[in-house]
Amino acid sequence: MVLDVAAMTQQSFSFSDLTPDLLLDALDSVGVYAESGLLALNSYENRVYQFKADDGARYVAKFYRPQRWTNEQIQEEHDFTLELADQEIPVAAPIVFSGETLTHFKGHRFTLFPSMGGRQYEVDNIDQLEWVGRYLGRIHNIGKSKSFVHRPTMSLDEYLYQPRKILENADFIPDYLKKTFFSDLDLLIKELDQRWHSDWQSIRLHGDCHPGNILWRDGPLFVDLDDARNGPAVQDLWMLLNGDRNEQLAQLDTLLEAYTEFSDFNPKELQLIEPLRGLRMVHYMAWLAKRWQDPAFPRAFPWFADAKYWEGQVLSFKEQLATLNEPPLQLMPQW
């Protein structure tokens, strides 16, 4: 595979023509008429707006970033979400208009969702973690019934090697730090490569199941499946763990006891928790670099262009290398 890094880092953006008039005309095209103003929500990859329609219903409109997902990949996300909703799993599912969930309007693609509020998921609440574990077991039980055809499968190429090339061709890392930065990054990549294994079943995942993508409303509500892909089940579990090692062990025990009421879990996947954390670390830096020409990114992440950020990443590499050399989290004896 030939990677055009220049194209990835200098990608053009076309959100500039997403004017209020165009937004309203797009909504009108599916027979939805905004009564309130369009409130921009925190979303950097896409453009997302909340509003109230003239019929009193509240909606969220999501306008997709051009050149990121193909129509087929977006449709797979929608179909998976609707499949989950049909099985009474609490997810924010797209609304169907004239048999379609994805609408095209003047060069833009958008989808409408019902506006579903909720409280913040409490990361230190064991009862809530247990609920989330049960629903993730149900999600994965459905997810393993078949694979995504158009969406990617998690790989080192996507999360390590392509990001390494993007960072190498970017101008953010200070000259005085480049040698140390890439030396330590390559040590981390080498360690991650050695610890990554393929002893896992590839299933359809939420893909980005961190606490910010779970709302609480008499139970969990899973939102934003924009990063849905094939991968190991543990990808949807490890970001729910926090605190020191003992706290994470207790959370893991609670999470998996609830999870396995509905879906089997391969304990060998626990060896991937710290490698996955390392992959996310490298991928995140490259994601910011790749999106920097979008005006929303310098406004939201001004520290990314600061030398202190890159100095901190060097320290993070060393810390993650040390963590990778510690014993992986293990299940309690009853497992």
BALO-814351 format. One line per 3 residues: number of its first residue (from 1); for each residue x, y, z of C-alpha. Coordinates in steps of 0.05 Angstrom, whole numbers, plus 5000, padded with zeros to 4 digits. Example, Ala and Ser with C-alpha at 12.3 -4.5 7.8 and 13.67 -1.06 7.14 Angstrom:
REM BALO-814351
1 = 5246 4910 5156; 5273 4979 5143
REM end
This chain:
REM BALO-814351
1 = 5000 5000 5000; 5029 5068 4980; 5013 5122 5031
4 = 5007 5193 5004; 5027 5228 5068; 5028 5297 5036
7 = 4956 5289 5015; 4937 5266 5084; 4970 5324 5119
10 = 4949 5377 5068; 4878 5353 5059; 4830 5406 5036
13 = 4767 5420 5075; 4700 5442 5048; 4662 5460 5112
16 = 4671 5534 5096; 4609 5533 5052; 4567 5501 5107
19 = 4530 5567 5119; 4467 5575 5162; 4426 5581 5099
22 = 4454 5517 5069; 4442 5480 5135; 4370 5502 5137
25 = 4359 5485 5063; 4389 5416 5076; 4340 5404 5132
28 = 4283 5429 5090; 4301 5378 5037; 4279 5322 5084
31 = 4217 5359 5108; 4246 5382 5175; 4239 5456 5190
34 = 4281 5486 5245; 4243 5530 5293; 4303 5547 5337
37 = 4373 5566 5318; 4424 5513 5303; 4468 5501 5365
40 = 4537 5474 5345; 4558 5416 5389; 4629 5394 5406
43 = 4650 5353 5346; 4715 5362 5309; 4714 5306 5258
46 = 4645 5326 5232; 4598 5385 5241; 4541 5371 5288
49 = 4482 5416 5306; 4424 5411 5355; 4358 5445 5342
52 = 4283 5444 5354; 4236 5433 5295; 4169 5466 5283
55 = 4133 5403 5305; 4165 5409 5374; 4214 5351 5364
58 = 4288 5361 5379; 4340 5336 5330; 4415 5330 5321
61 = 4440 5340 5250; 4508 5310 5233; 4545 5334 5171
64 = 4601 5286 5152; 4672 5307 5139; 4687 5299 5064
67 = 4738 5246 5044; 4738 5209 5110; 4686 5154 5102
70 = 4655 5129 5038; 4580 5126 5031; 4583 5050 5040
73 = 4623 5058 5105; 4574 5108 5133; 4516 5063 5114
76 = 4548 5005 5150; 4553 5047 5214; 4479 5066 5206
79 = 4457 4994 5193; 4495 4968 5253; 4465 5022 5298
82 = 4395 5007 5274; 4408 4933 5284; 4426 4947 5357
85 = 4366 4992 5366; 4320 4937 5338; 4347 4892 5394
88 = 4327 4945 5446; 4399 4967 5459; 4400 5041 5479
91 = 4438 5075 5422; 4428 5141 5386; 4403 5113 5320
94 = 4396 5152 5255; 4327 5172 5231; 4301 5142 5166
97 = 4273 5189 5114; 4241 5158 5052; 4277 5093 5066
100 = 4346 5126 5074; 4388 5148 5133; 4442 5185 5093
103 = 4421 5247 5055; 4461 5283 5001; 4452 5358 4993
106 = 4496 5404 4950; 4559 5364 4959; 4548 5349 5033
109 = 4525 5286 5067; 4484 5289 5130; 4442 5248 5178
112 = 4390 5267 5229; 4385 5235 5298; 4334 5247 5354
115 = 4364 5293 5407; 4372 5249 5468; 4398 5284 5529
118 = 4426 5252 5591; 4472 5259 5650; 4547 5247 5647
121 = 4567 5175 5657; 4602 5168 5725; 4668 5133 5714
124 = 4676 5114 5788; 4605 5087 5795; 4608 5011 5799
127 = 4533 5002 5789; 4536 5042 5725; 4597 5003 5702
130 = 4558 4938 5712; 4501 4964 5669; 4549 4985 5615
133 = 4583 4916 5618; 4517 4881 5606; 4499 4924 5546
136 = 4569 4918 5516; 4561 4843 5521; 4496 4849 5483
139 = 4526 4897 5432; 4584 4849 5419; 4539 4788 5416
142 = 4505 4823 5357; 4570 4850 5331; 4601 4781 5323
145 = 4544 4755 5280; 4579 4784 5219; 4635 4832 5201
148 = 4637 4900 5169; 4653 4893 5096; 4671 4966 5079
151 = 4695 4992 5147; 4767 4976 5167; 4793 4925 5217
154 = 4840 4952 5271; 4912 4944 5250; 4982 4968 5266
157 = 4986 5000 5198; 4927 5047 5212; 4945 5062 5284
160 = 5021 5062 5283; 5057 5061 5217; 5014 5111 5179
163 = 5014 5159 5239; 5090 5152 5244; 5097 5176 5171
166 = 5047 5233 5182; 5086 5258 5242; 5152 5252 5205
169 = 5126 5296 5149; 5092 5347 5195; 5124 5412 5220
172 = 5100 5412 5291; 5157 5378 5327; 5212 5427 5347
175 = 5279 5415 5312; 5317 5407 5377; 5269 5352 5399
178 = 5262 5312 5334; 5319 5263 5344; 5297 5245 5415
181 = 5223 5245 5396; 5229 5197 5338; 5280 5154 5373
184 = 5233 5143 5432; 5173 5137 5386; 5208 5082 5347
187 = 5224 5045 5411; 5151 5048 5430; 5129 5025 5361
190 = 5178 4967 5364; 5151 4946 5432; 5079 4952 5410
193 = 5093 4912 5347; 5123 4856 5389; 5065 4855 5439
196 = 5009 4858 5388; 4979 4790 5374; 4923 4764 5331
199 = 4892 4714 5379; 4824 4749 5379; 4759 4745 5342
202 = 4746 4805 5297; 4677 4832 5313; 4638 4896 5298
205 = 4654 4947 5352; 4630 5015 5376; 4703 5031 5365
208 = 4710 5092 5410; 4674 5071 5474; 4702 5121 5523
211 = 4661 5152 5580; 4646 5214 5539; 4607 5172 5489
214 = 4561 5144 5543; 4503 5185 5571; 4462 5164 5631
217 = 4386 5167 5630; 4357 5112 5675; 4412 5069 5645
220 = 4468 5078 5593; 4458 5109 5525; 4513 5095 5474
223 = 4525 5152 5425; 4571 5168 5366; 4589 5104 5330
226 = 4628 5145 5279; 4691 5103 5293; 4657 5036 5288
229 = 4702 4982 5258; 4722 4910 5264; 4769 4892 5321
232 = 4779 4856 5387; 4724 4861 5439; 4773 4891 5490
235 = 4777 4955 5448; 4707 4973 5473; 4726 4956 5545
238 = 4794 4983 5563; 4777 5058 5559; 4726 5048 5615
241 = 4781 5030 5665; 4813 5085 5706; 4854 5097 5769
244 = 4911 5055 5795; 4923 4981 5781; 4881 4956 5839
247 = 4823 5001 5820; 4827 4978 5748; 4827 4905 5769
250 = 4764 4915 5810; 4731 4952 5752; 4752 4899 5702
253 = 4723 4844 5747; 4656 4881 5751; 4655 4897 5677
256 = 4670 4827 5653; 4624 4792 5702; 4566 4833 5673
259 = 4592 4828 5601; 4597 4752 5602; 4523 4745 5620
262 = 4512 4759 5545; 4577 4747 5508; 4639 4704 5516
265 = 4705 4739 5527; 4774 4714 5509; 4821 4728 5569
268 = 4881 4732 5521; 4854 4798 5497; 4873 4829 5564
271 = 4945 4828 5540; 4924 4880 5488; 4901 4934 5537
274 = 4967 4971 5544; 4986 4960 5470; 4918 4991 5452
277 = 4932 5050 5497; 4998 5060 5461; 4965 5055 5393
280 = 4914 5107 5414; 4969 5154 5438; 5006 5152 5371
283 = 4943 5154 5329; 4916 5215 5367; 4978 5257 5352
286 = 4975 5241 5278; 4900 5255 5277; 4911 5325 5302
289 = 4967 5336 5252; 4925 5310 5195; 4866 5356 5213
292 = 4906 5419 5230; 4884 5457 5168; 4812 5453 5191
295 = 4803 5520 5229; 4766 5484 5285; 4829 5447 5306
298 = 4877 5505 5322; 4821 5538 5361; 4805 5475 5401
301 = 4876 5448 5410; 4923 5509 5412; 4973 5470 5456
304 = 4987 5422 5398; 5034 5474 5367; 5070 5487 5432
307 = 5139 5456 5444; 5119 5437 5515; 5066 5390 5487
310 = 5118 5352 5447; 5166 5349 5505; 5109 5319 5545
313 = 5098 5266 5491; 5170 5243 5498; 5158 5232 5572
316 = 5092 5196 5555; 5130 5148 5509; 5177 5129 5565
319 = 5121 5120 5614; 5082 5076 5566; 5144 5034 5551
322 = 5151 5022 5626; 5078 5003 5633; 5084 4954 5575
325 = 5138 4918 5613; 5093 4908 5674; 5049 4846 5679
328 = 4983 4856 5641; 4918 4861 5679; 4891 4792 5698
331 = 4822 4768 5715; 4803 4751 5786; 4813 4677 5807
334 = 4741 4656 5793; 4755 4668 5719
REM end
